[in-house]
């Protein structure tokens, strides 16, 4: 994909600053310089802060804080409901600007992406080009951004996080020991809280510890991801900037064929539980949540039926997925013998961007559930859900209704328009 198998690739990571809040400010300049939050149920004391302006962050507001807490910290906080059509439109315009410099642009979410400038005239003036891109995004779209420049994707991503807002950071591989190694392990891109906790069982507290860690022990602890993370900690990343990757990851699903055709509702529900646990584990590993659910039913005569439901809130929880799947099945099943069942989560949302419409009481209930969910996750990780074998994919058109679906369909629409 990249022309850069040779040394010295030039990779940019573009990260838009407080994207939703910045888009709202671009549409309404009177919001500039004011504490602004994007949250669900903005007209009530409900919901979760999805994102907020830097002025709000300076007052202690941060996602995914409950809105009532944000208001307590910052009484003058301006709250706006999400406008996803507006955000998608701004995202398309942002990526159109990036593609003026290279065809090798890889969107990774609605507000960030990679560029490979290795085989372009901009290679020799990387910093000047980054400054030009940043200024154009600010002037033409009124959107601030931070840009990381590095010889690979991992280092570019780490660099873009170092100066916000409106930062440009160059991170060279030789600078990794001085710049990255002193950081806490949880600050490393690709390491979530659970992985950080596991690494600490090997006395890995800093990125430097991971860079020097025993590879066999890492593989035993984290599987193939262990050695990969060690390479990254040493500044090594072979990942290529792939413009087509946006088409690859739109759903997470599993299906399983029963050992015999069945009309036993209890047996079928048990299979839904197992399928949902598998889907939940994969969503969590990918750090995404599903906002829409599909089930597939294949009957004894090999005819297929698919049914879907848009979820009230994005989820990665096995019990919630199973409950919705079984309810869909009960609604549409006529009692005929079933050969295969499938469960697929679509409308995928990055976990850090997902939010729930919560009032005070449901927020407290969710908080109570956290220890139980954590225990279940640990048991699943330890003992596995080994009965799931085959994957099922569903084709989905983007819903016209507002929601938190940031699957990459909207990127495809943008590319077709060009």
C-alpha positions in Angstrom: 0.0 0.0 0.0 2.5 2.5 1.0 5.3 3.2 -1.4 7.5 3.1 1.7 9.2 -0.2 2.2 12.4 1.8 2.0 13.9 3.7 5.0 12.6 6.9 6.3 8.9 6.9 5.7 7.1 10.2 6.4 3.8 9.5 8.1 1.3 12.1 9.5 -1.4 11.4 12.0 -4.0 14.1 11.9 -6.2 14.4 15.0 -9.0 17.0 15.1 -9.2 18.8 18.5 -12.5 18.4 20.4 -14.1 17.7 17.1 -17.8 17.8 17.8 -17.5 20.9 19.9 -15.2 22.5 17.3 -17.8 21.8 14.5 -20.5 23.4 16.6 -18.4 26.5 17.1 -17.6 26.6 13.4 -21.4 26.7 12.7 -22.0 29.2 15.5 -19.0 31.5 16.1 -20.7 33.0 19.2 -19.7 29.8 21.0 -16.0 30.6 20.5 -14.0 30.8 23.7 -16.9 29.5 25.8 -17.2 26.3 27.8 -19.2 24.0 25.6 -20.2 20.4 26.0 -21.9 18.0 23.6 -24.2 15.7 25.5 -27.4 13.6 25.2 -30.7 15.0 26.5 -29.1 18.4 26.7 -32.4 20.1 27.8 -32.7 18.0 30.9 -30.4 17.1 33.8 -29.6 13.8 32.0 -27.0 12.2 29.8 -23.3 11.9 29.5 -20.8 14.5 28.1 -19.6 13.1 24.7 -16.9 15.8 24.2 -16.3 19.3 25.3 -14.3 22.4 24.4 -10.9 23.1 26.0 -12.5 26.0 27.9 -14.8 23.4 29.5 -11.9 21.1 30.2 -10.1 23.9 32.0 -13.0 23.9 34.4 -12.7 20.1 35.1 -15.3 18.9 32.6 -14.3 15.8 30.6 -16.0 12.9 28.8 -17.7 10.6 29.7 -18.7 12.7 32.8 -22.4 12.7 33.8 -24.0 16.0 32.7 -25.2 16.9 36.2 -21.5 16.7 37.4 -20.3 18.8 34.5 -22.9 21.5 35.4 -21.8 21.4 39.0 -18.2 22.0 38.0 -19.0 24.6 35.4 -22.5 26.3 36.0 -22.1 28.4 32.9 -21.5 25.3 30.7 -23.3 25.6 27.3 -24.7 22.2 26.4 -25.6 21.1 22.8 -27.2 17.9 21.6 -25.1 15.9 19.1 -25.7 16.7 15.4 -24.2 13.7 13.6 -25.1 14.8 10.1 -23.2 18.0 10.7 -20.2 16.1 12.1 -20.1 13.7 9.1 -20.2 16.6 6.7 -17.3 18.3 8.4 -15.4 15.0 8.4 -15.8 14.6 4.7 -14.5 18.1 4.1 -11.6 17.5 6.4 -10.5 14.3 4.5 -11.0 16.0 1.2 -8.3 18.5 2.2 -5.9 15.7 3.2 -6.4 13.9 -0.1 -5.1 17.0 -1.9 -1.7 16.1 -0.7 -1.6 12.3 -1.2 -3.9 9.4 -2.2 -2.5 7.4 0.8 -5.0 8.7 3.4 -6.4 6.2 5.9 -9.3 7.4 8.0 -9.5 5.6 11.3 -12.5 7.4 12.8 -14.7 10.4 12.1 -12.0 12.8 13.3 -8.6 11.3 12.7 -6.5 9.7 10.0 -3.1 8.8 8.7 -1.3 10.2 5.6 1.8 8.7 3.9 3.8 11.4 2.2 6.9 9.3 1.6 6.7 9.3 -2.2 5.4 12.8 -2.6 7.1 16.2 -3.2 6.1 17.1 0.4 8.5 14.5 1.9 11.4 17.0 2.1 9.3 19.7 3.7 7.2 17.7 6.2 6.9 20.3 9.0 6.0 23.1 6.5 3.4 20.8 5.0 1.9 19.9 8.3 1.7 23.6 9.2 0.0 24.3 5.9 -2.6 21.5 6.4 -3.2 22.7 10.0 -3.7 26.3 8.9 -6.0 25.3 6.0 -8.2 23.2 8.3 -8.4 26.1 10.7 -9.0 28.8 8.0 -11.2 26.9 5.5 -13.2 24.7 7.9 -12.7 26.6 11.2 -11.5 23.4 12.8 -8.4 23.0 15.0 -6.1 20.0 14.7 -3.0 18.4 16.1 -0.5 16.6 13.8 2.1 14.0 14.5 5.0 13.4 12.1 7.0 10.2 12.4 8.6 7.3 10.4 5.6 5.0 11.2 2.0 5.1 12.2 2.4 4.2 15.9 4.9 7.0 16.5 2.8 9.5 14.5 -0.2 8.7 16.6 1.8 9.1 19.8 3.3 12.4 18.5 -0.1 13.9 17.6 -1.3 13.4 21.3 1.7 15.4 22.7 0.6 18.9 21.9 -3.1 19.8 22.0 -4.7 21.9 20.8 -3.1 23.1 17.5 0.2 21.2 18.1 2.7 19.8 15.5 5.1 17.3 16.9 8.0 15.4 15.1 8.9 12.1 16.8 12.0 10.3 15.5 12.7 6.7 16.3 16.0 7.7 18.0 14.0 9.9 20.3 11.9 7.0 21.7 14.1 6.3 24.8 14.0 9.9 25.9 10.4 10.9 24.9 8.3 7.7 25.2 10.0 5.4 27.6 9.5 7.6 30.7 5.7 7.6 30.1 3.3 5.5 32.2 2.4 2.3 30.3 -1.3 3.3 30.2 -0.3 6.3 28.1 0.8 4.1 25.2 -1.5 4.0 22.3 -3.0 0.5 22.0 -2.9 -0.2 25.7 -6.2 0.1 27.5 -6.8 0.0 31.2 -7.3 -3.8 31.4 -4.1 -4.5 29.4 -2.2 -2.0 31.6 -3.4 -3.9 34.6 -2.2 -7.2 33.1 1.2 -5.7 32.2 1.6 -4.5 35.8 1.5 -8.1 36.9 4.9 -8.4 35.1 6.1 -5.3 36.9 5.7 -3.3 33.7 4.9 0.3 34.9 6.6 2.4 32.2 6.9 2.1 28.4 10.6 1.5 29.0 9.7 -1.6 31.0 7.7 -2.9 28.1 10.5 -2.2 25.6 12.8 -4.4 27.7 10.3 -7.0 28.7 10.7 -10.8 28.1 8.9 -11.6 24.8 7.9 -15.1 25.9 6.3 -13.8 29.1 4.4 -11.1 27.0 3.1 -13.7 24.6 1.9 -15.9 27.4 0.1 -12.9 29.0 -1.3 -11.2 25.9 -1.0 -13.7 23.0 0.4 -12.4 19.7 -0.4 -8.8 20.8 2.4 -9.0 23.4 5.4 -9.0 21.1 3.6 -6.5 18.8 3.3 -4.1 21.8 7.0 -4.6 22.7 8.0 -3.7 19.1 5.9 -0.5 19.3 7.5 0.4 22.7 10.8 0.2 20.8 9.5 2.5 18.1 9.0 -0.3 15.6 5.7 -0.5 13.6 5.4 -2.1 10.2 1.7 -1.1 9.6 1.1 0.6 6.3 -1.2 3.5 5.5 -4.1 1.7 3.8 -6.9 3.8 2.3 -9.0 0.7 1.8 -9.0 -0.3 5.5 -12.1 1.8 6.1 -14.1 -0.9 4.2 -12.9 -3.8 6.3 -14.4 -3.2 9.8 -18.1 -2.5 9.9 -19.4 -5.3 12.0 -18.6 -7.9 14.6 -20.6 -11.1 14.5 -20.6 -14.9 15.1 -22.9 -17.7 14.0 -23.1 -21.4 15.0 -24.7 -24.4 13.4 -26.7 -26.5 15.9 -25.7 -30.2 16.1 -29.3 -31.0 15.1 -32.3 -29.0 13.8 -34.1 -27.7 16.9 -37.4 -26.2 18.0 -36.4 -26.2 21.6 -36.6 -22.5 22.7 -34.4 -23.1 25.7 -31.7 -24.7 23.6 -31.9 -21.9 21.1 -31.7 -19.2 23.8 -28.6 -20.9 25.3 -26.9 -20.6 21.9 -27.9 -16.9 21.7 -26.1 -16.5 25.1 -23.0 -18.1 23.8 -23.0 -16.2 20.6 -23.6 -12.9 22.4 -20.7 -13.6 24.8 -18.4 -14.1 21.8 -19.5 -10.9 20.1 -19.1 -9.0 23.4 -15.6 -10.3 23.9 -14.6 -9.3 20.3 -16.2 -5.8 20.7 -14.2 -5.2 23.9 -11.0 -6.4 22.3 -11.5 -3.9 19.5 -12.6 -1.2 22.0 -15.8 -0.6 20.1 -19.5 -0.8 21.0 -22.5 -1.8 18.7 -25.4 0.5 18.2 -27.4 -1.9 16.0 -28.0 -5.6 16.3 -28.7 -8.2 13.6 -29.8 -11.8 14.2 -29.8 -14.4 11.5 -32.0 -17.5 11.5 -31.3 -20.4 9.1 -34.1 -22.9 9.1 -34.0 -26.6 8.5 -34.9 -26.1 4.8 -31.9 -23.7 4.5 -34.0 -20.6 4.1 -32.5 -17.6 5.9 -34.1 -14.7 7.8 -32.3 -11.7 9.2 -33.9 -9.1 11.5 -32.3 -6.0 13.1 -32.9 -3.5 15.8 -31.3 -0.1 16.6 -30.3 -0.1 20.2 -31.3 2.6 22.6 -27.7 2.9 23.7 -24.5 1.4 22.2 -23.3 -1.7 24.1 -20.5 -4.2 24.3 -22.1 -6.2 27.2 -23.0 -9.8 26.6 -26.1 -9.8 28.7 -27.5 -6.8 26.9 -26.7 -8.2 23.4 -28.3 -11.6 24.4 -31.4 -10.0 25.8 -32.0 -8.0 22.6 -31.1 -10.9 20.3 -33.5 -13.2 22.1 -36.3 -10.6 22.1 -35.8 -10.2 18.3 -35.9 -14.0 17.8 -39.1 -14.4 20.0 -40.8 -11.6 18.0 -40.1 -13.2 14.6 -39.8 -16.9 15.1 -42.8 -19.0 14.0 -41.7 -22.2 15.7 -40.1 -23.9 12.7 -37.0 -26.0 13.2 -33.8 -24.0 13.3 -30.4 -25.1 11.8 -28.2 -22.1 12.5 -28.3 -18.9 14.5 -26.1 -15.8 14.2 -25.7 -12.5 16.1 -24.0 -9.5 14.6 -23.3 -6.0 16.1 -23.0 -3.1 13.6 -23.0 0.6 13.7 -19.8 0.4 15.6 -18.7 3.2 17.9 -15.3 3.7 19.5 -15.7 3.0 23.1 -14.3 6.3 24.1 -16.9 8.1 22.0 -19.9 6.1 23.0 -22.4 7.7 25.4 -25.6 6.7 27.2 -28.8 8.6 27.8 -28.7 8.3 31.5 -30.6 9.9 34.3 -29.2 10.0 37.8 -30.8 6.8 38.8 -29.8 4.7 35.9 -26.3 6.1 36.1 -26.0 4.9 39.7 -27.3 1.5 38.7 -24.7 1.2 35.9 -22.0 2.2 38.4 -23.2 -0.6 40.7 -23.0 -3.1 37.8 -19.4 -2.3 37.0 -17.7 -4.7 39.6 -20.0 -7.6 38.4 -19.3 -6.9 34.7 -15.5 -6.8 35.5 -15.7 -10.2 37.2 -17.6 -11.7 34.3 -15.1 -10.3 31.8 -12.2 -11.7 33.8 -13.8 -15.2 33.9 -14.5 -15.0 30.2 -10.9 -14.1 29.5 -9.6 -16.9 31.7 -11.9 -19.7 30.6 -13.0 -18.5 27.1 -16.2 -19.1 25.2 -14.9 -21.9 23.0 -18.1 -23.1 21.2 -18.2 -20.2 18.7 -16.7 -21.0 15.4 -18.0 -19.3 12.3 -18.4 -15.6 11.6 -21.4 -13.9 9.9 -21.3 -10.6 8.1 -24.2 -8.3 7.5 -24.6 -5.6 4.9 -25.9 -2.4 6.3 -27.0 0.9 4.9 -26.5 3.9 7.1 -29.6 4.9 9.0 -31.1 8.3 8.3 -31.8 8.8 11.9 -29.5 10.5 14.3 -27.5 8.1 16.4 -24.0 7.3 17.6 -23.1 5.1 14.7 -19.7 6.0 13.4 -19.3 2.9 11.2 -17.3 3.8 8.2 -20.1 3.9 5.7 -20.1 7.7 5.6 -16.5 7.6 4.4 -17.6 5.4 1.5 -20.3 7.9 0.6 -17.7 10.7 0.6 -15.4 8.7 -1.7 -18.1 8.0 -4.2 -19.0 11.7 -4.4 -15.4 12.6 -5.4 
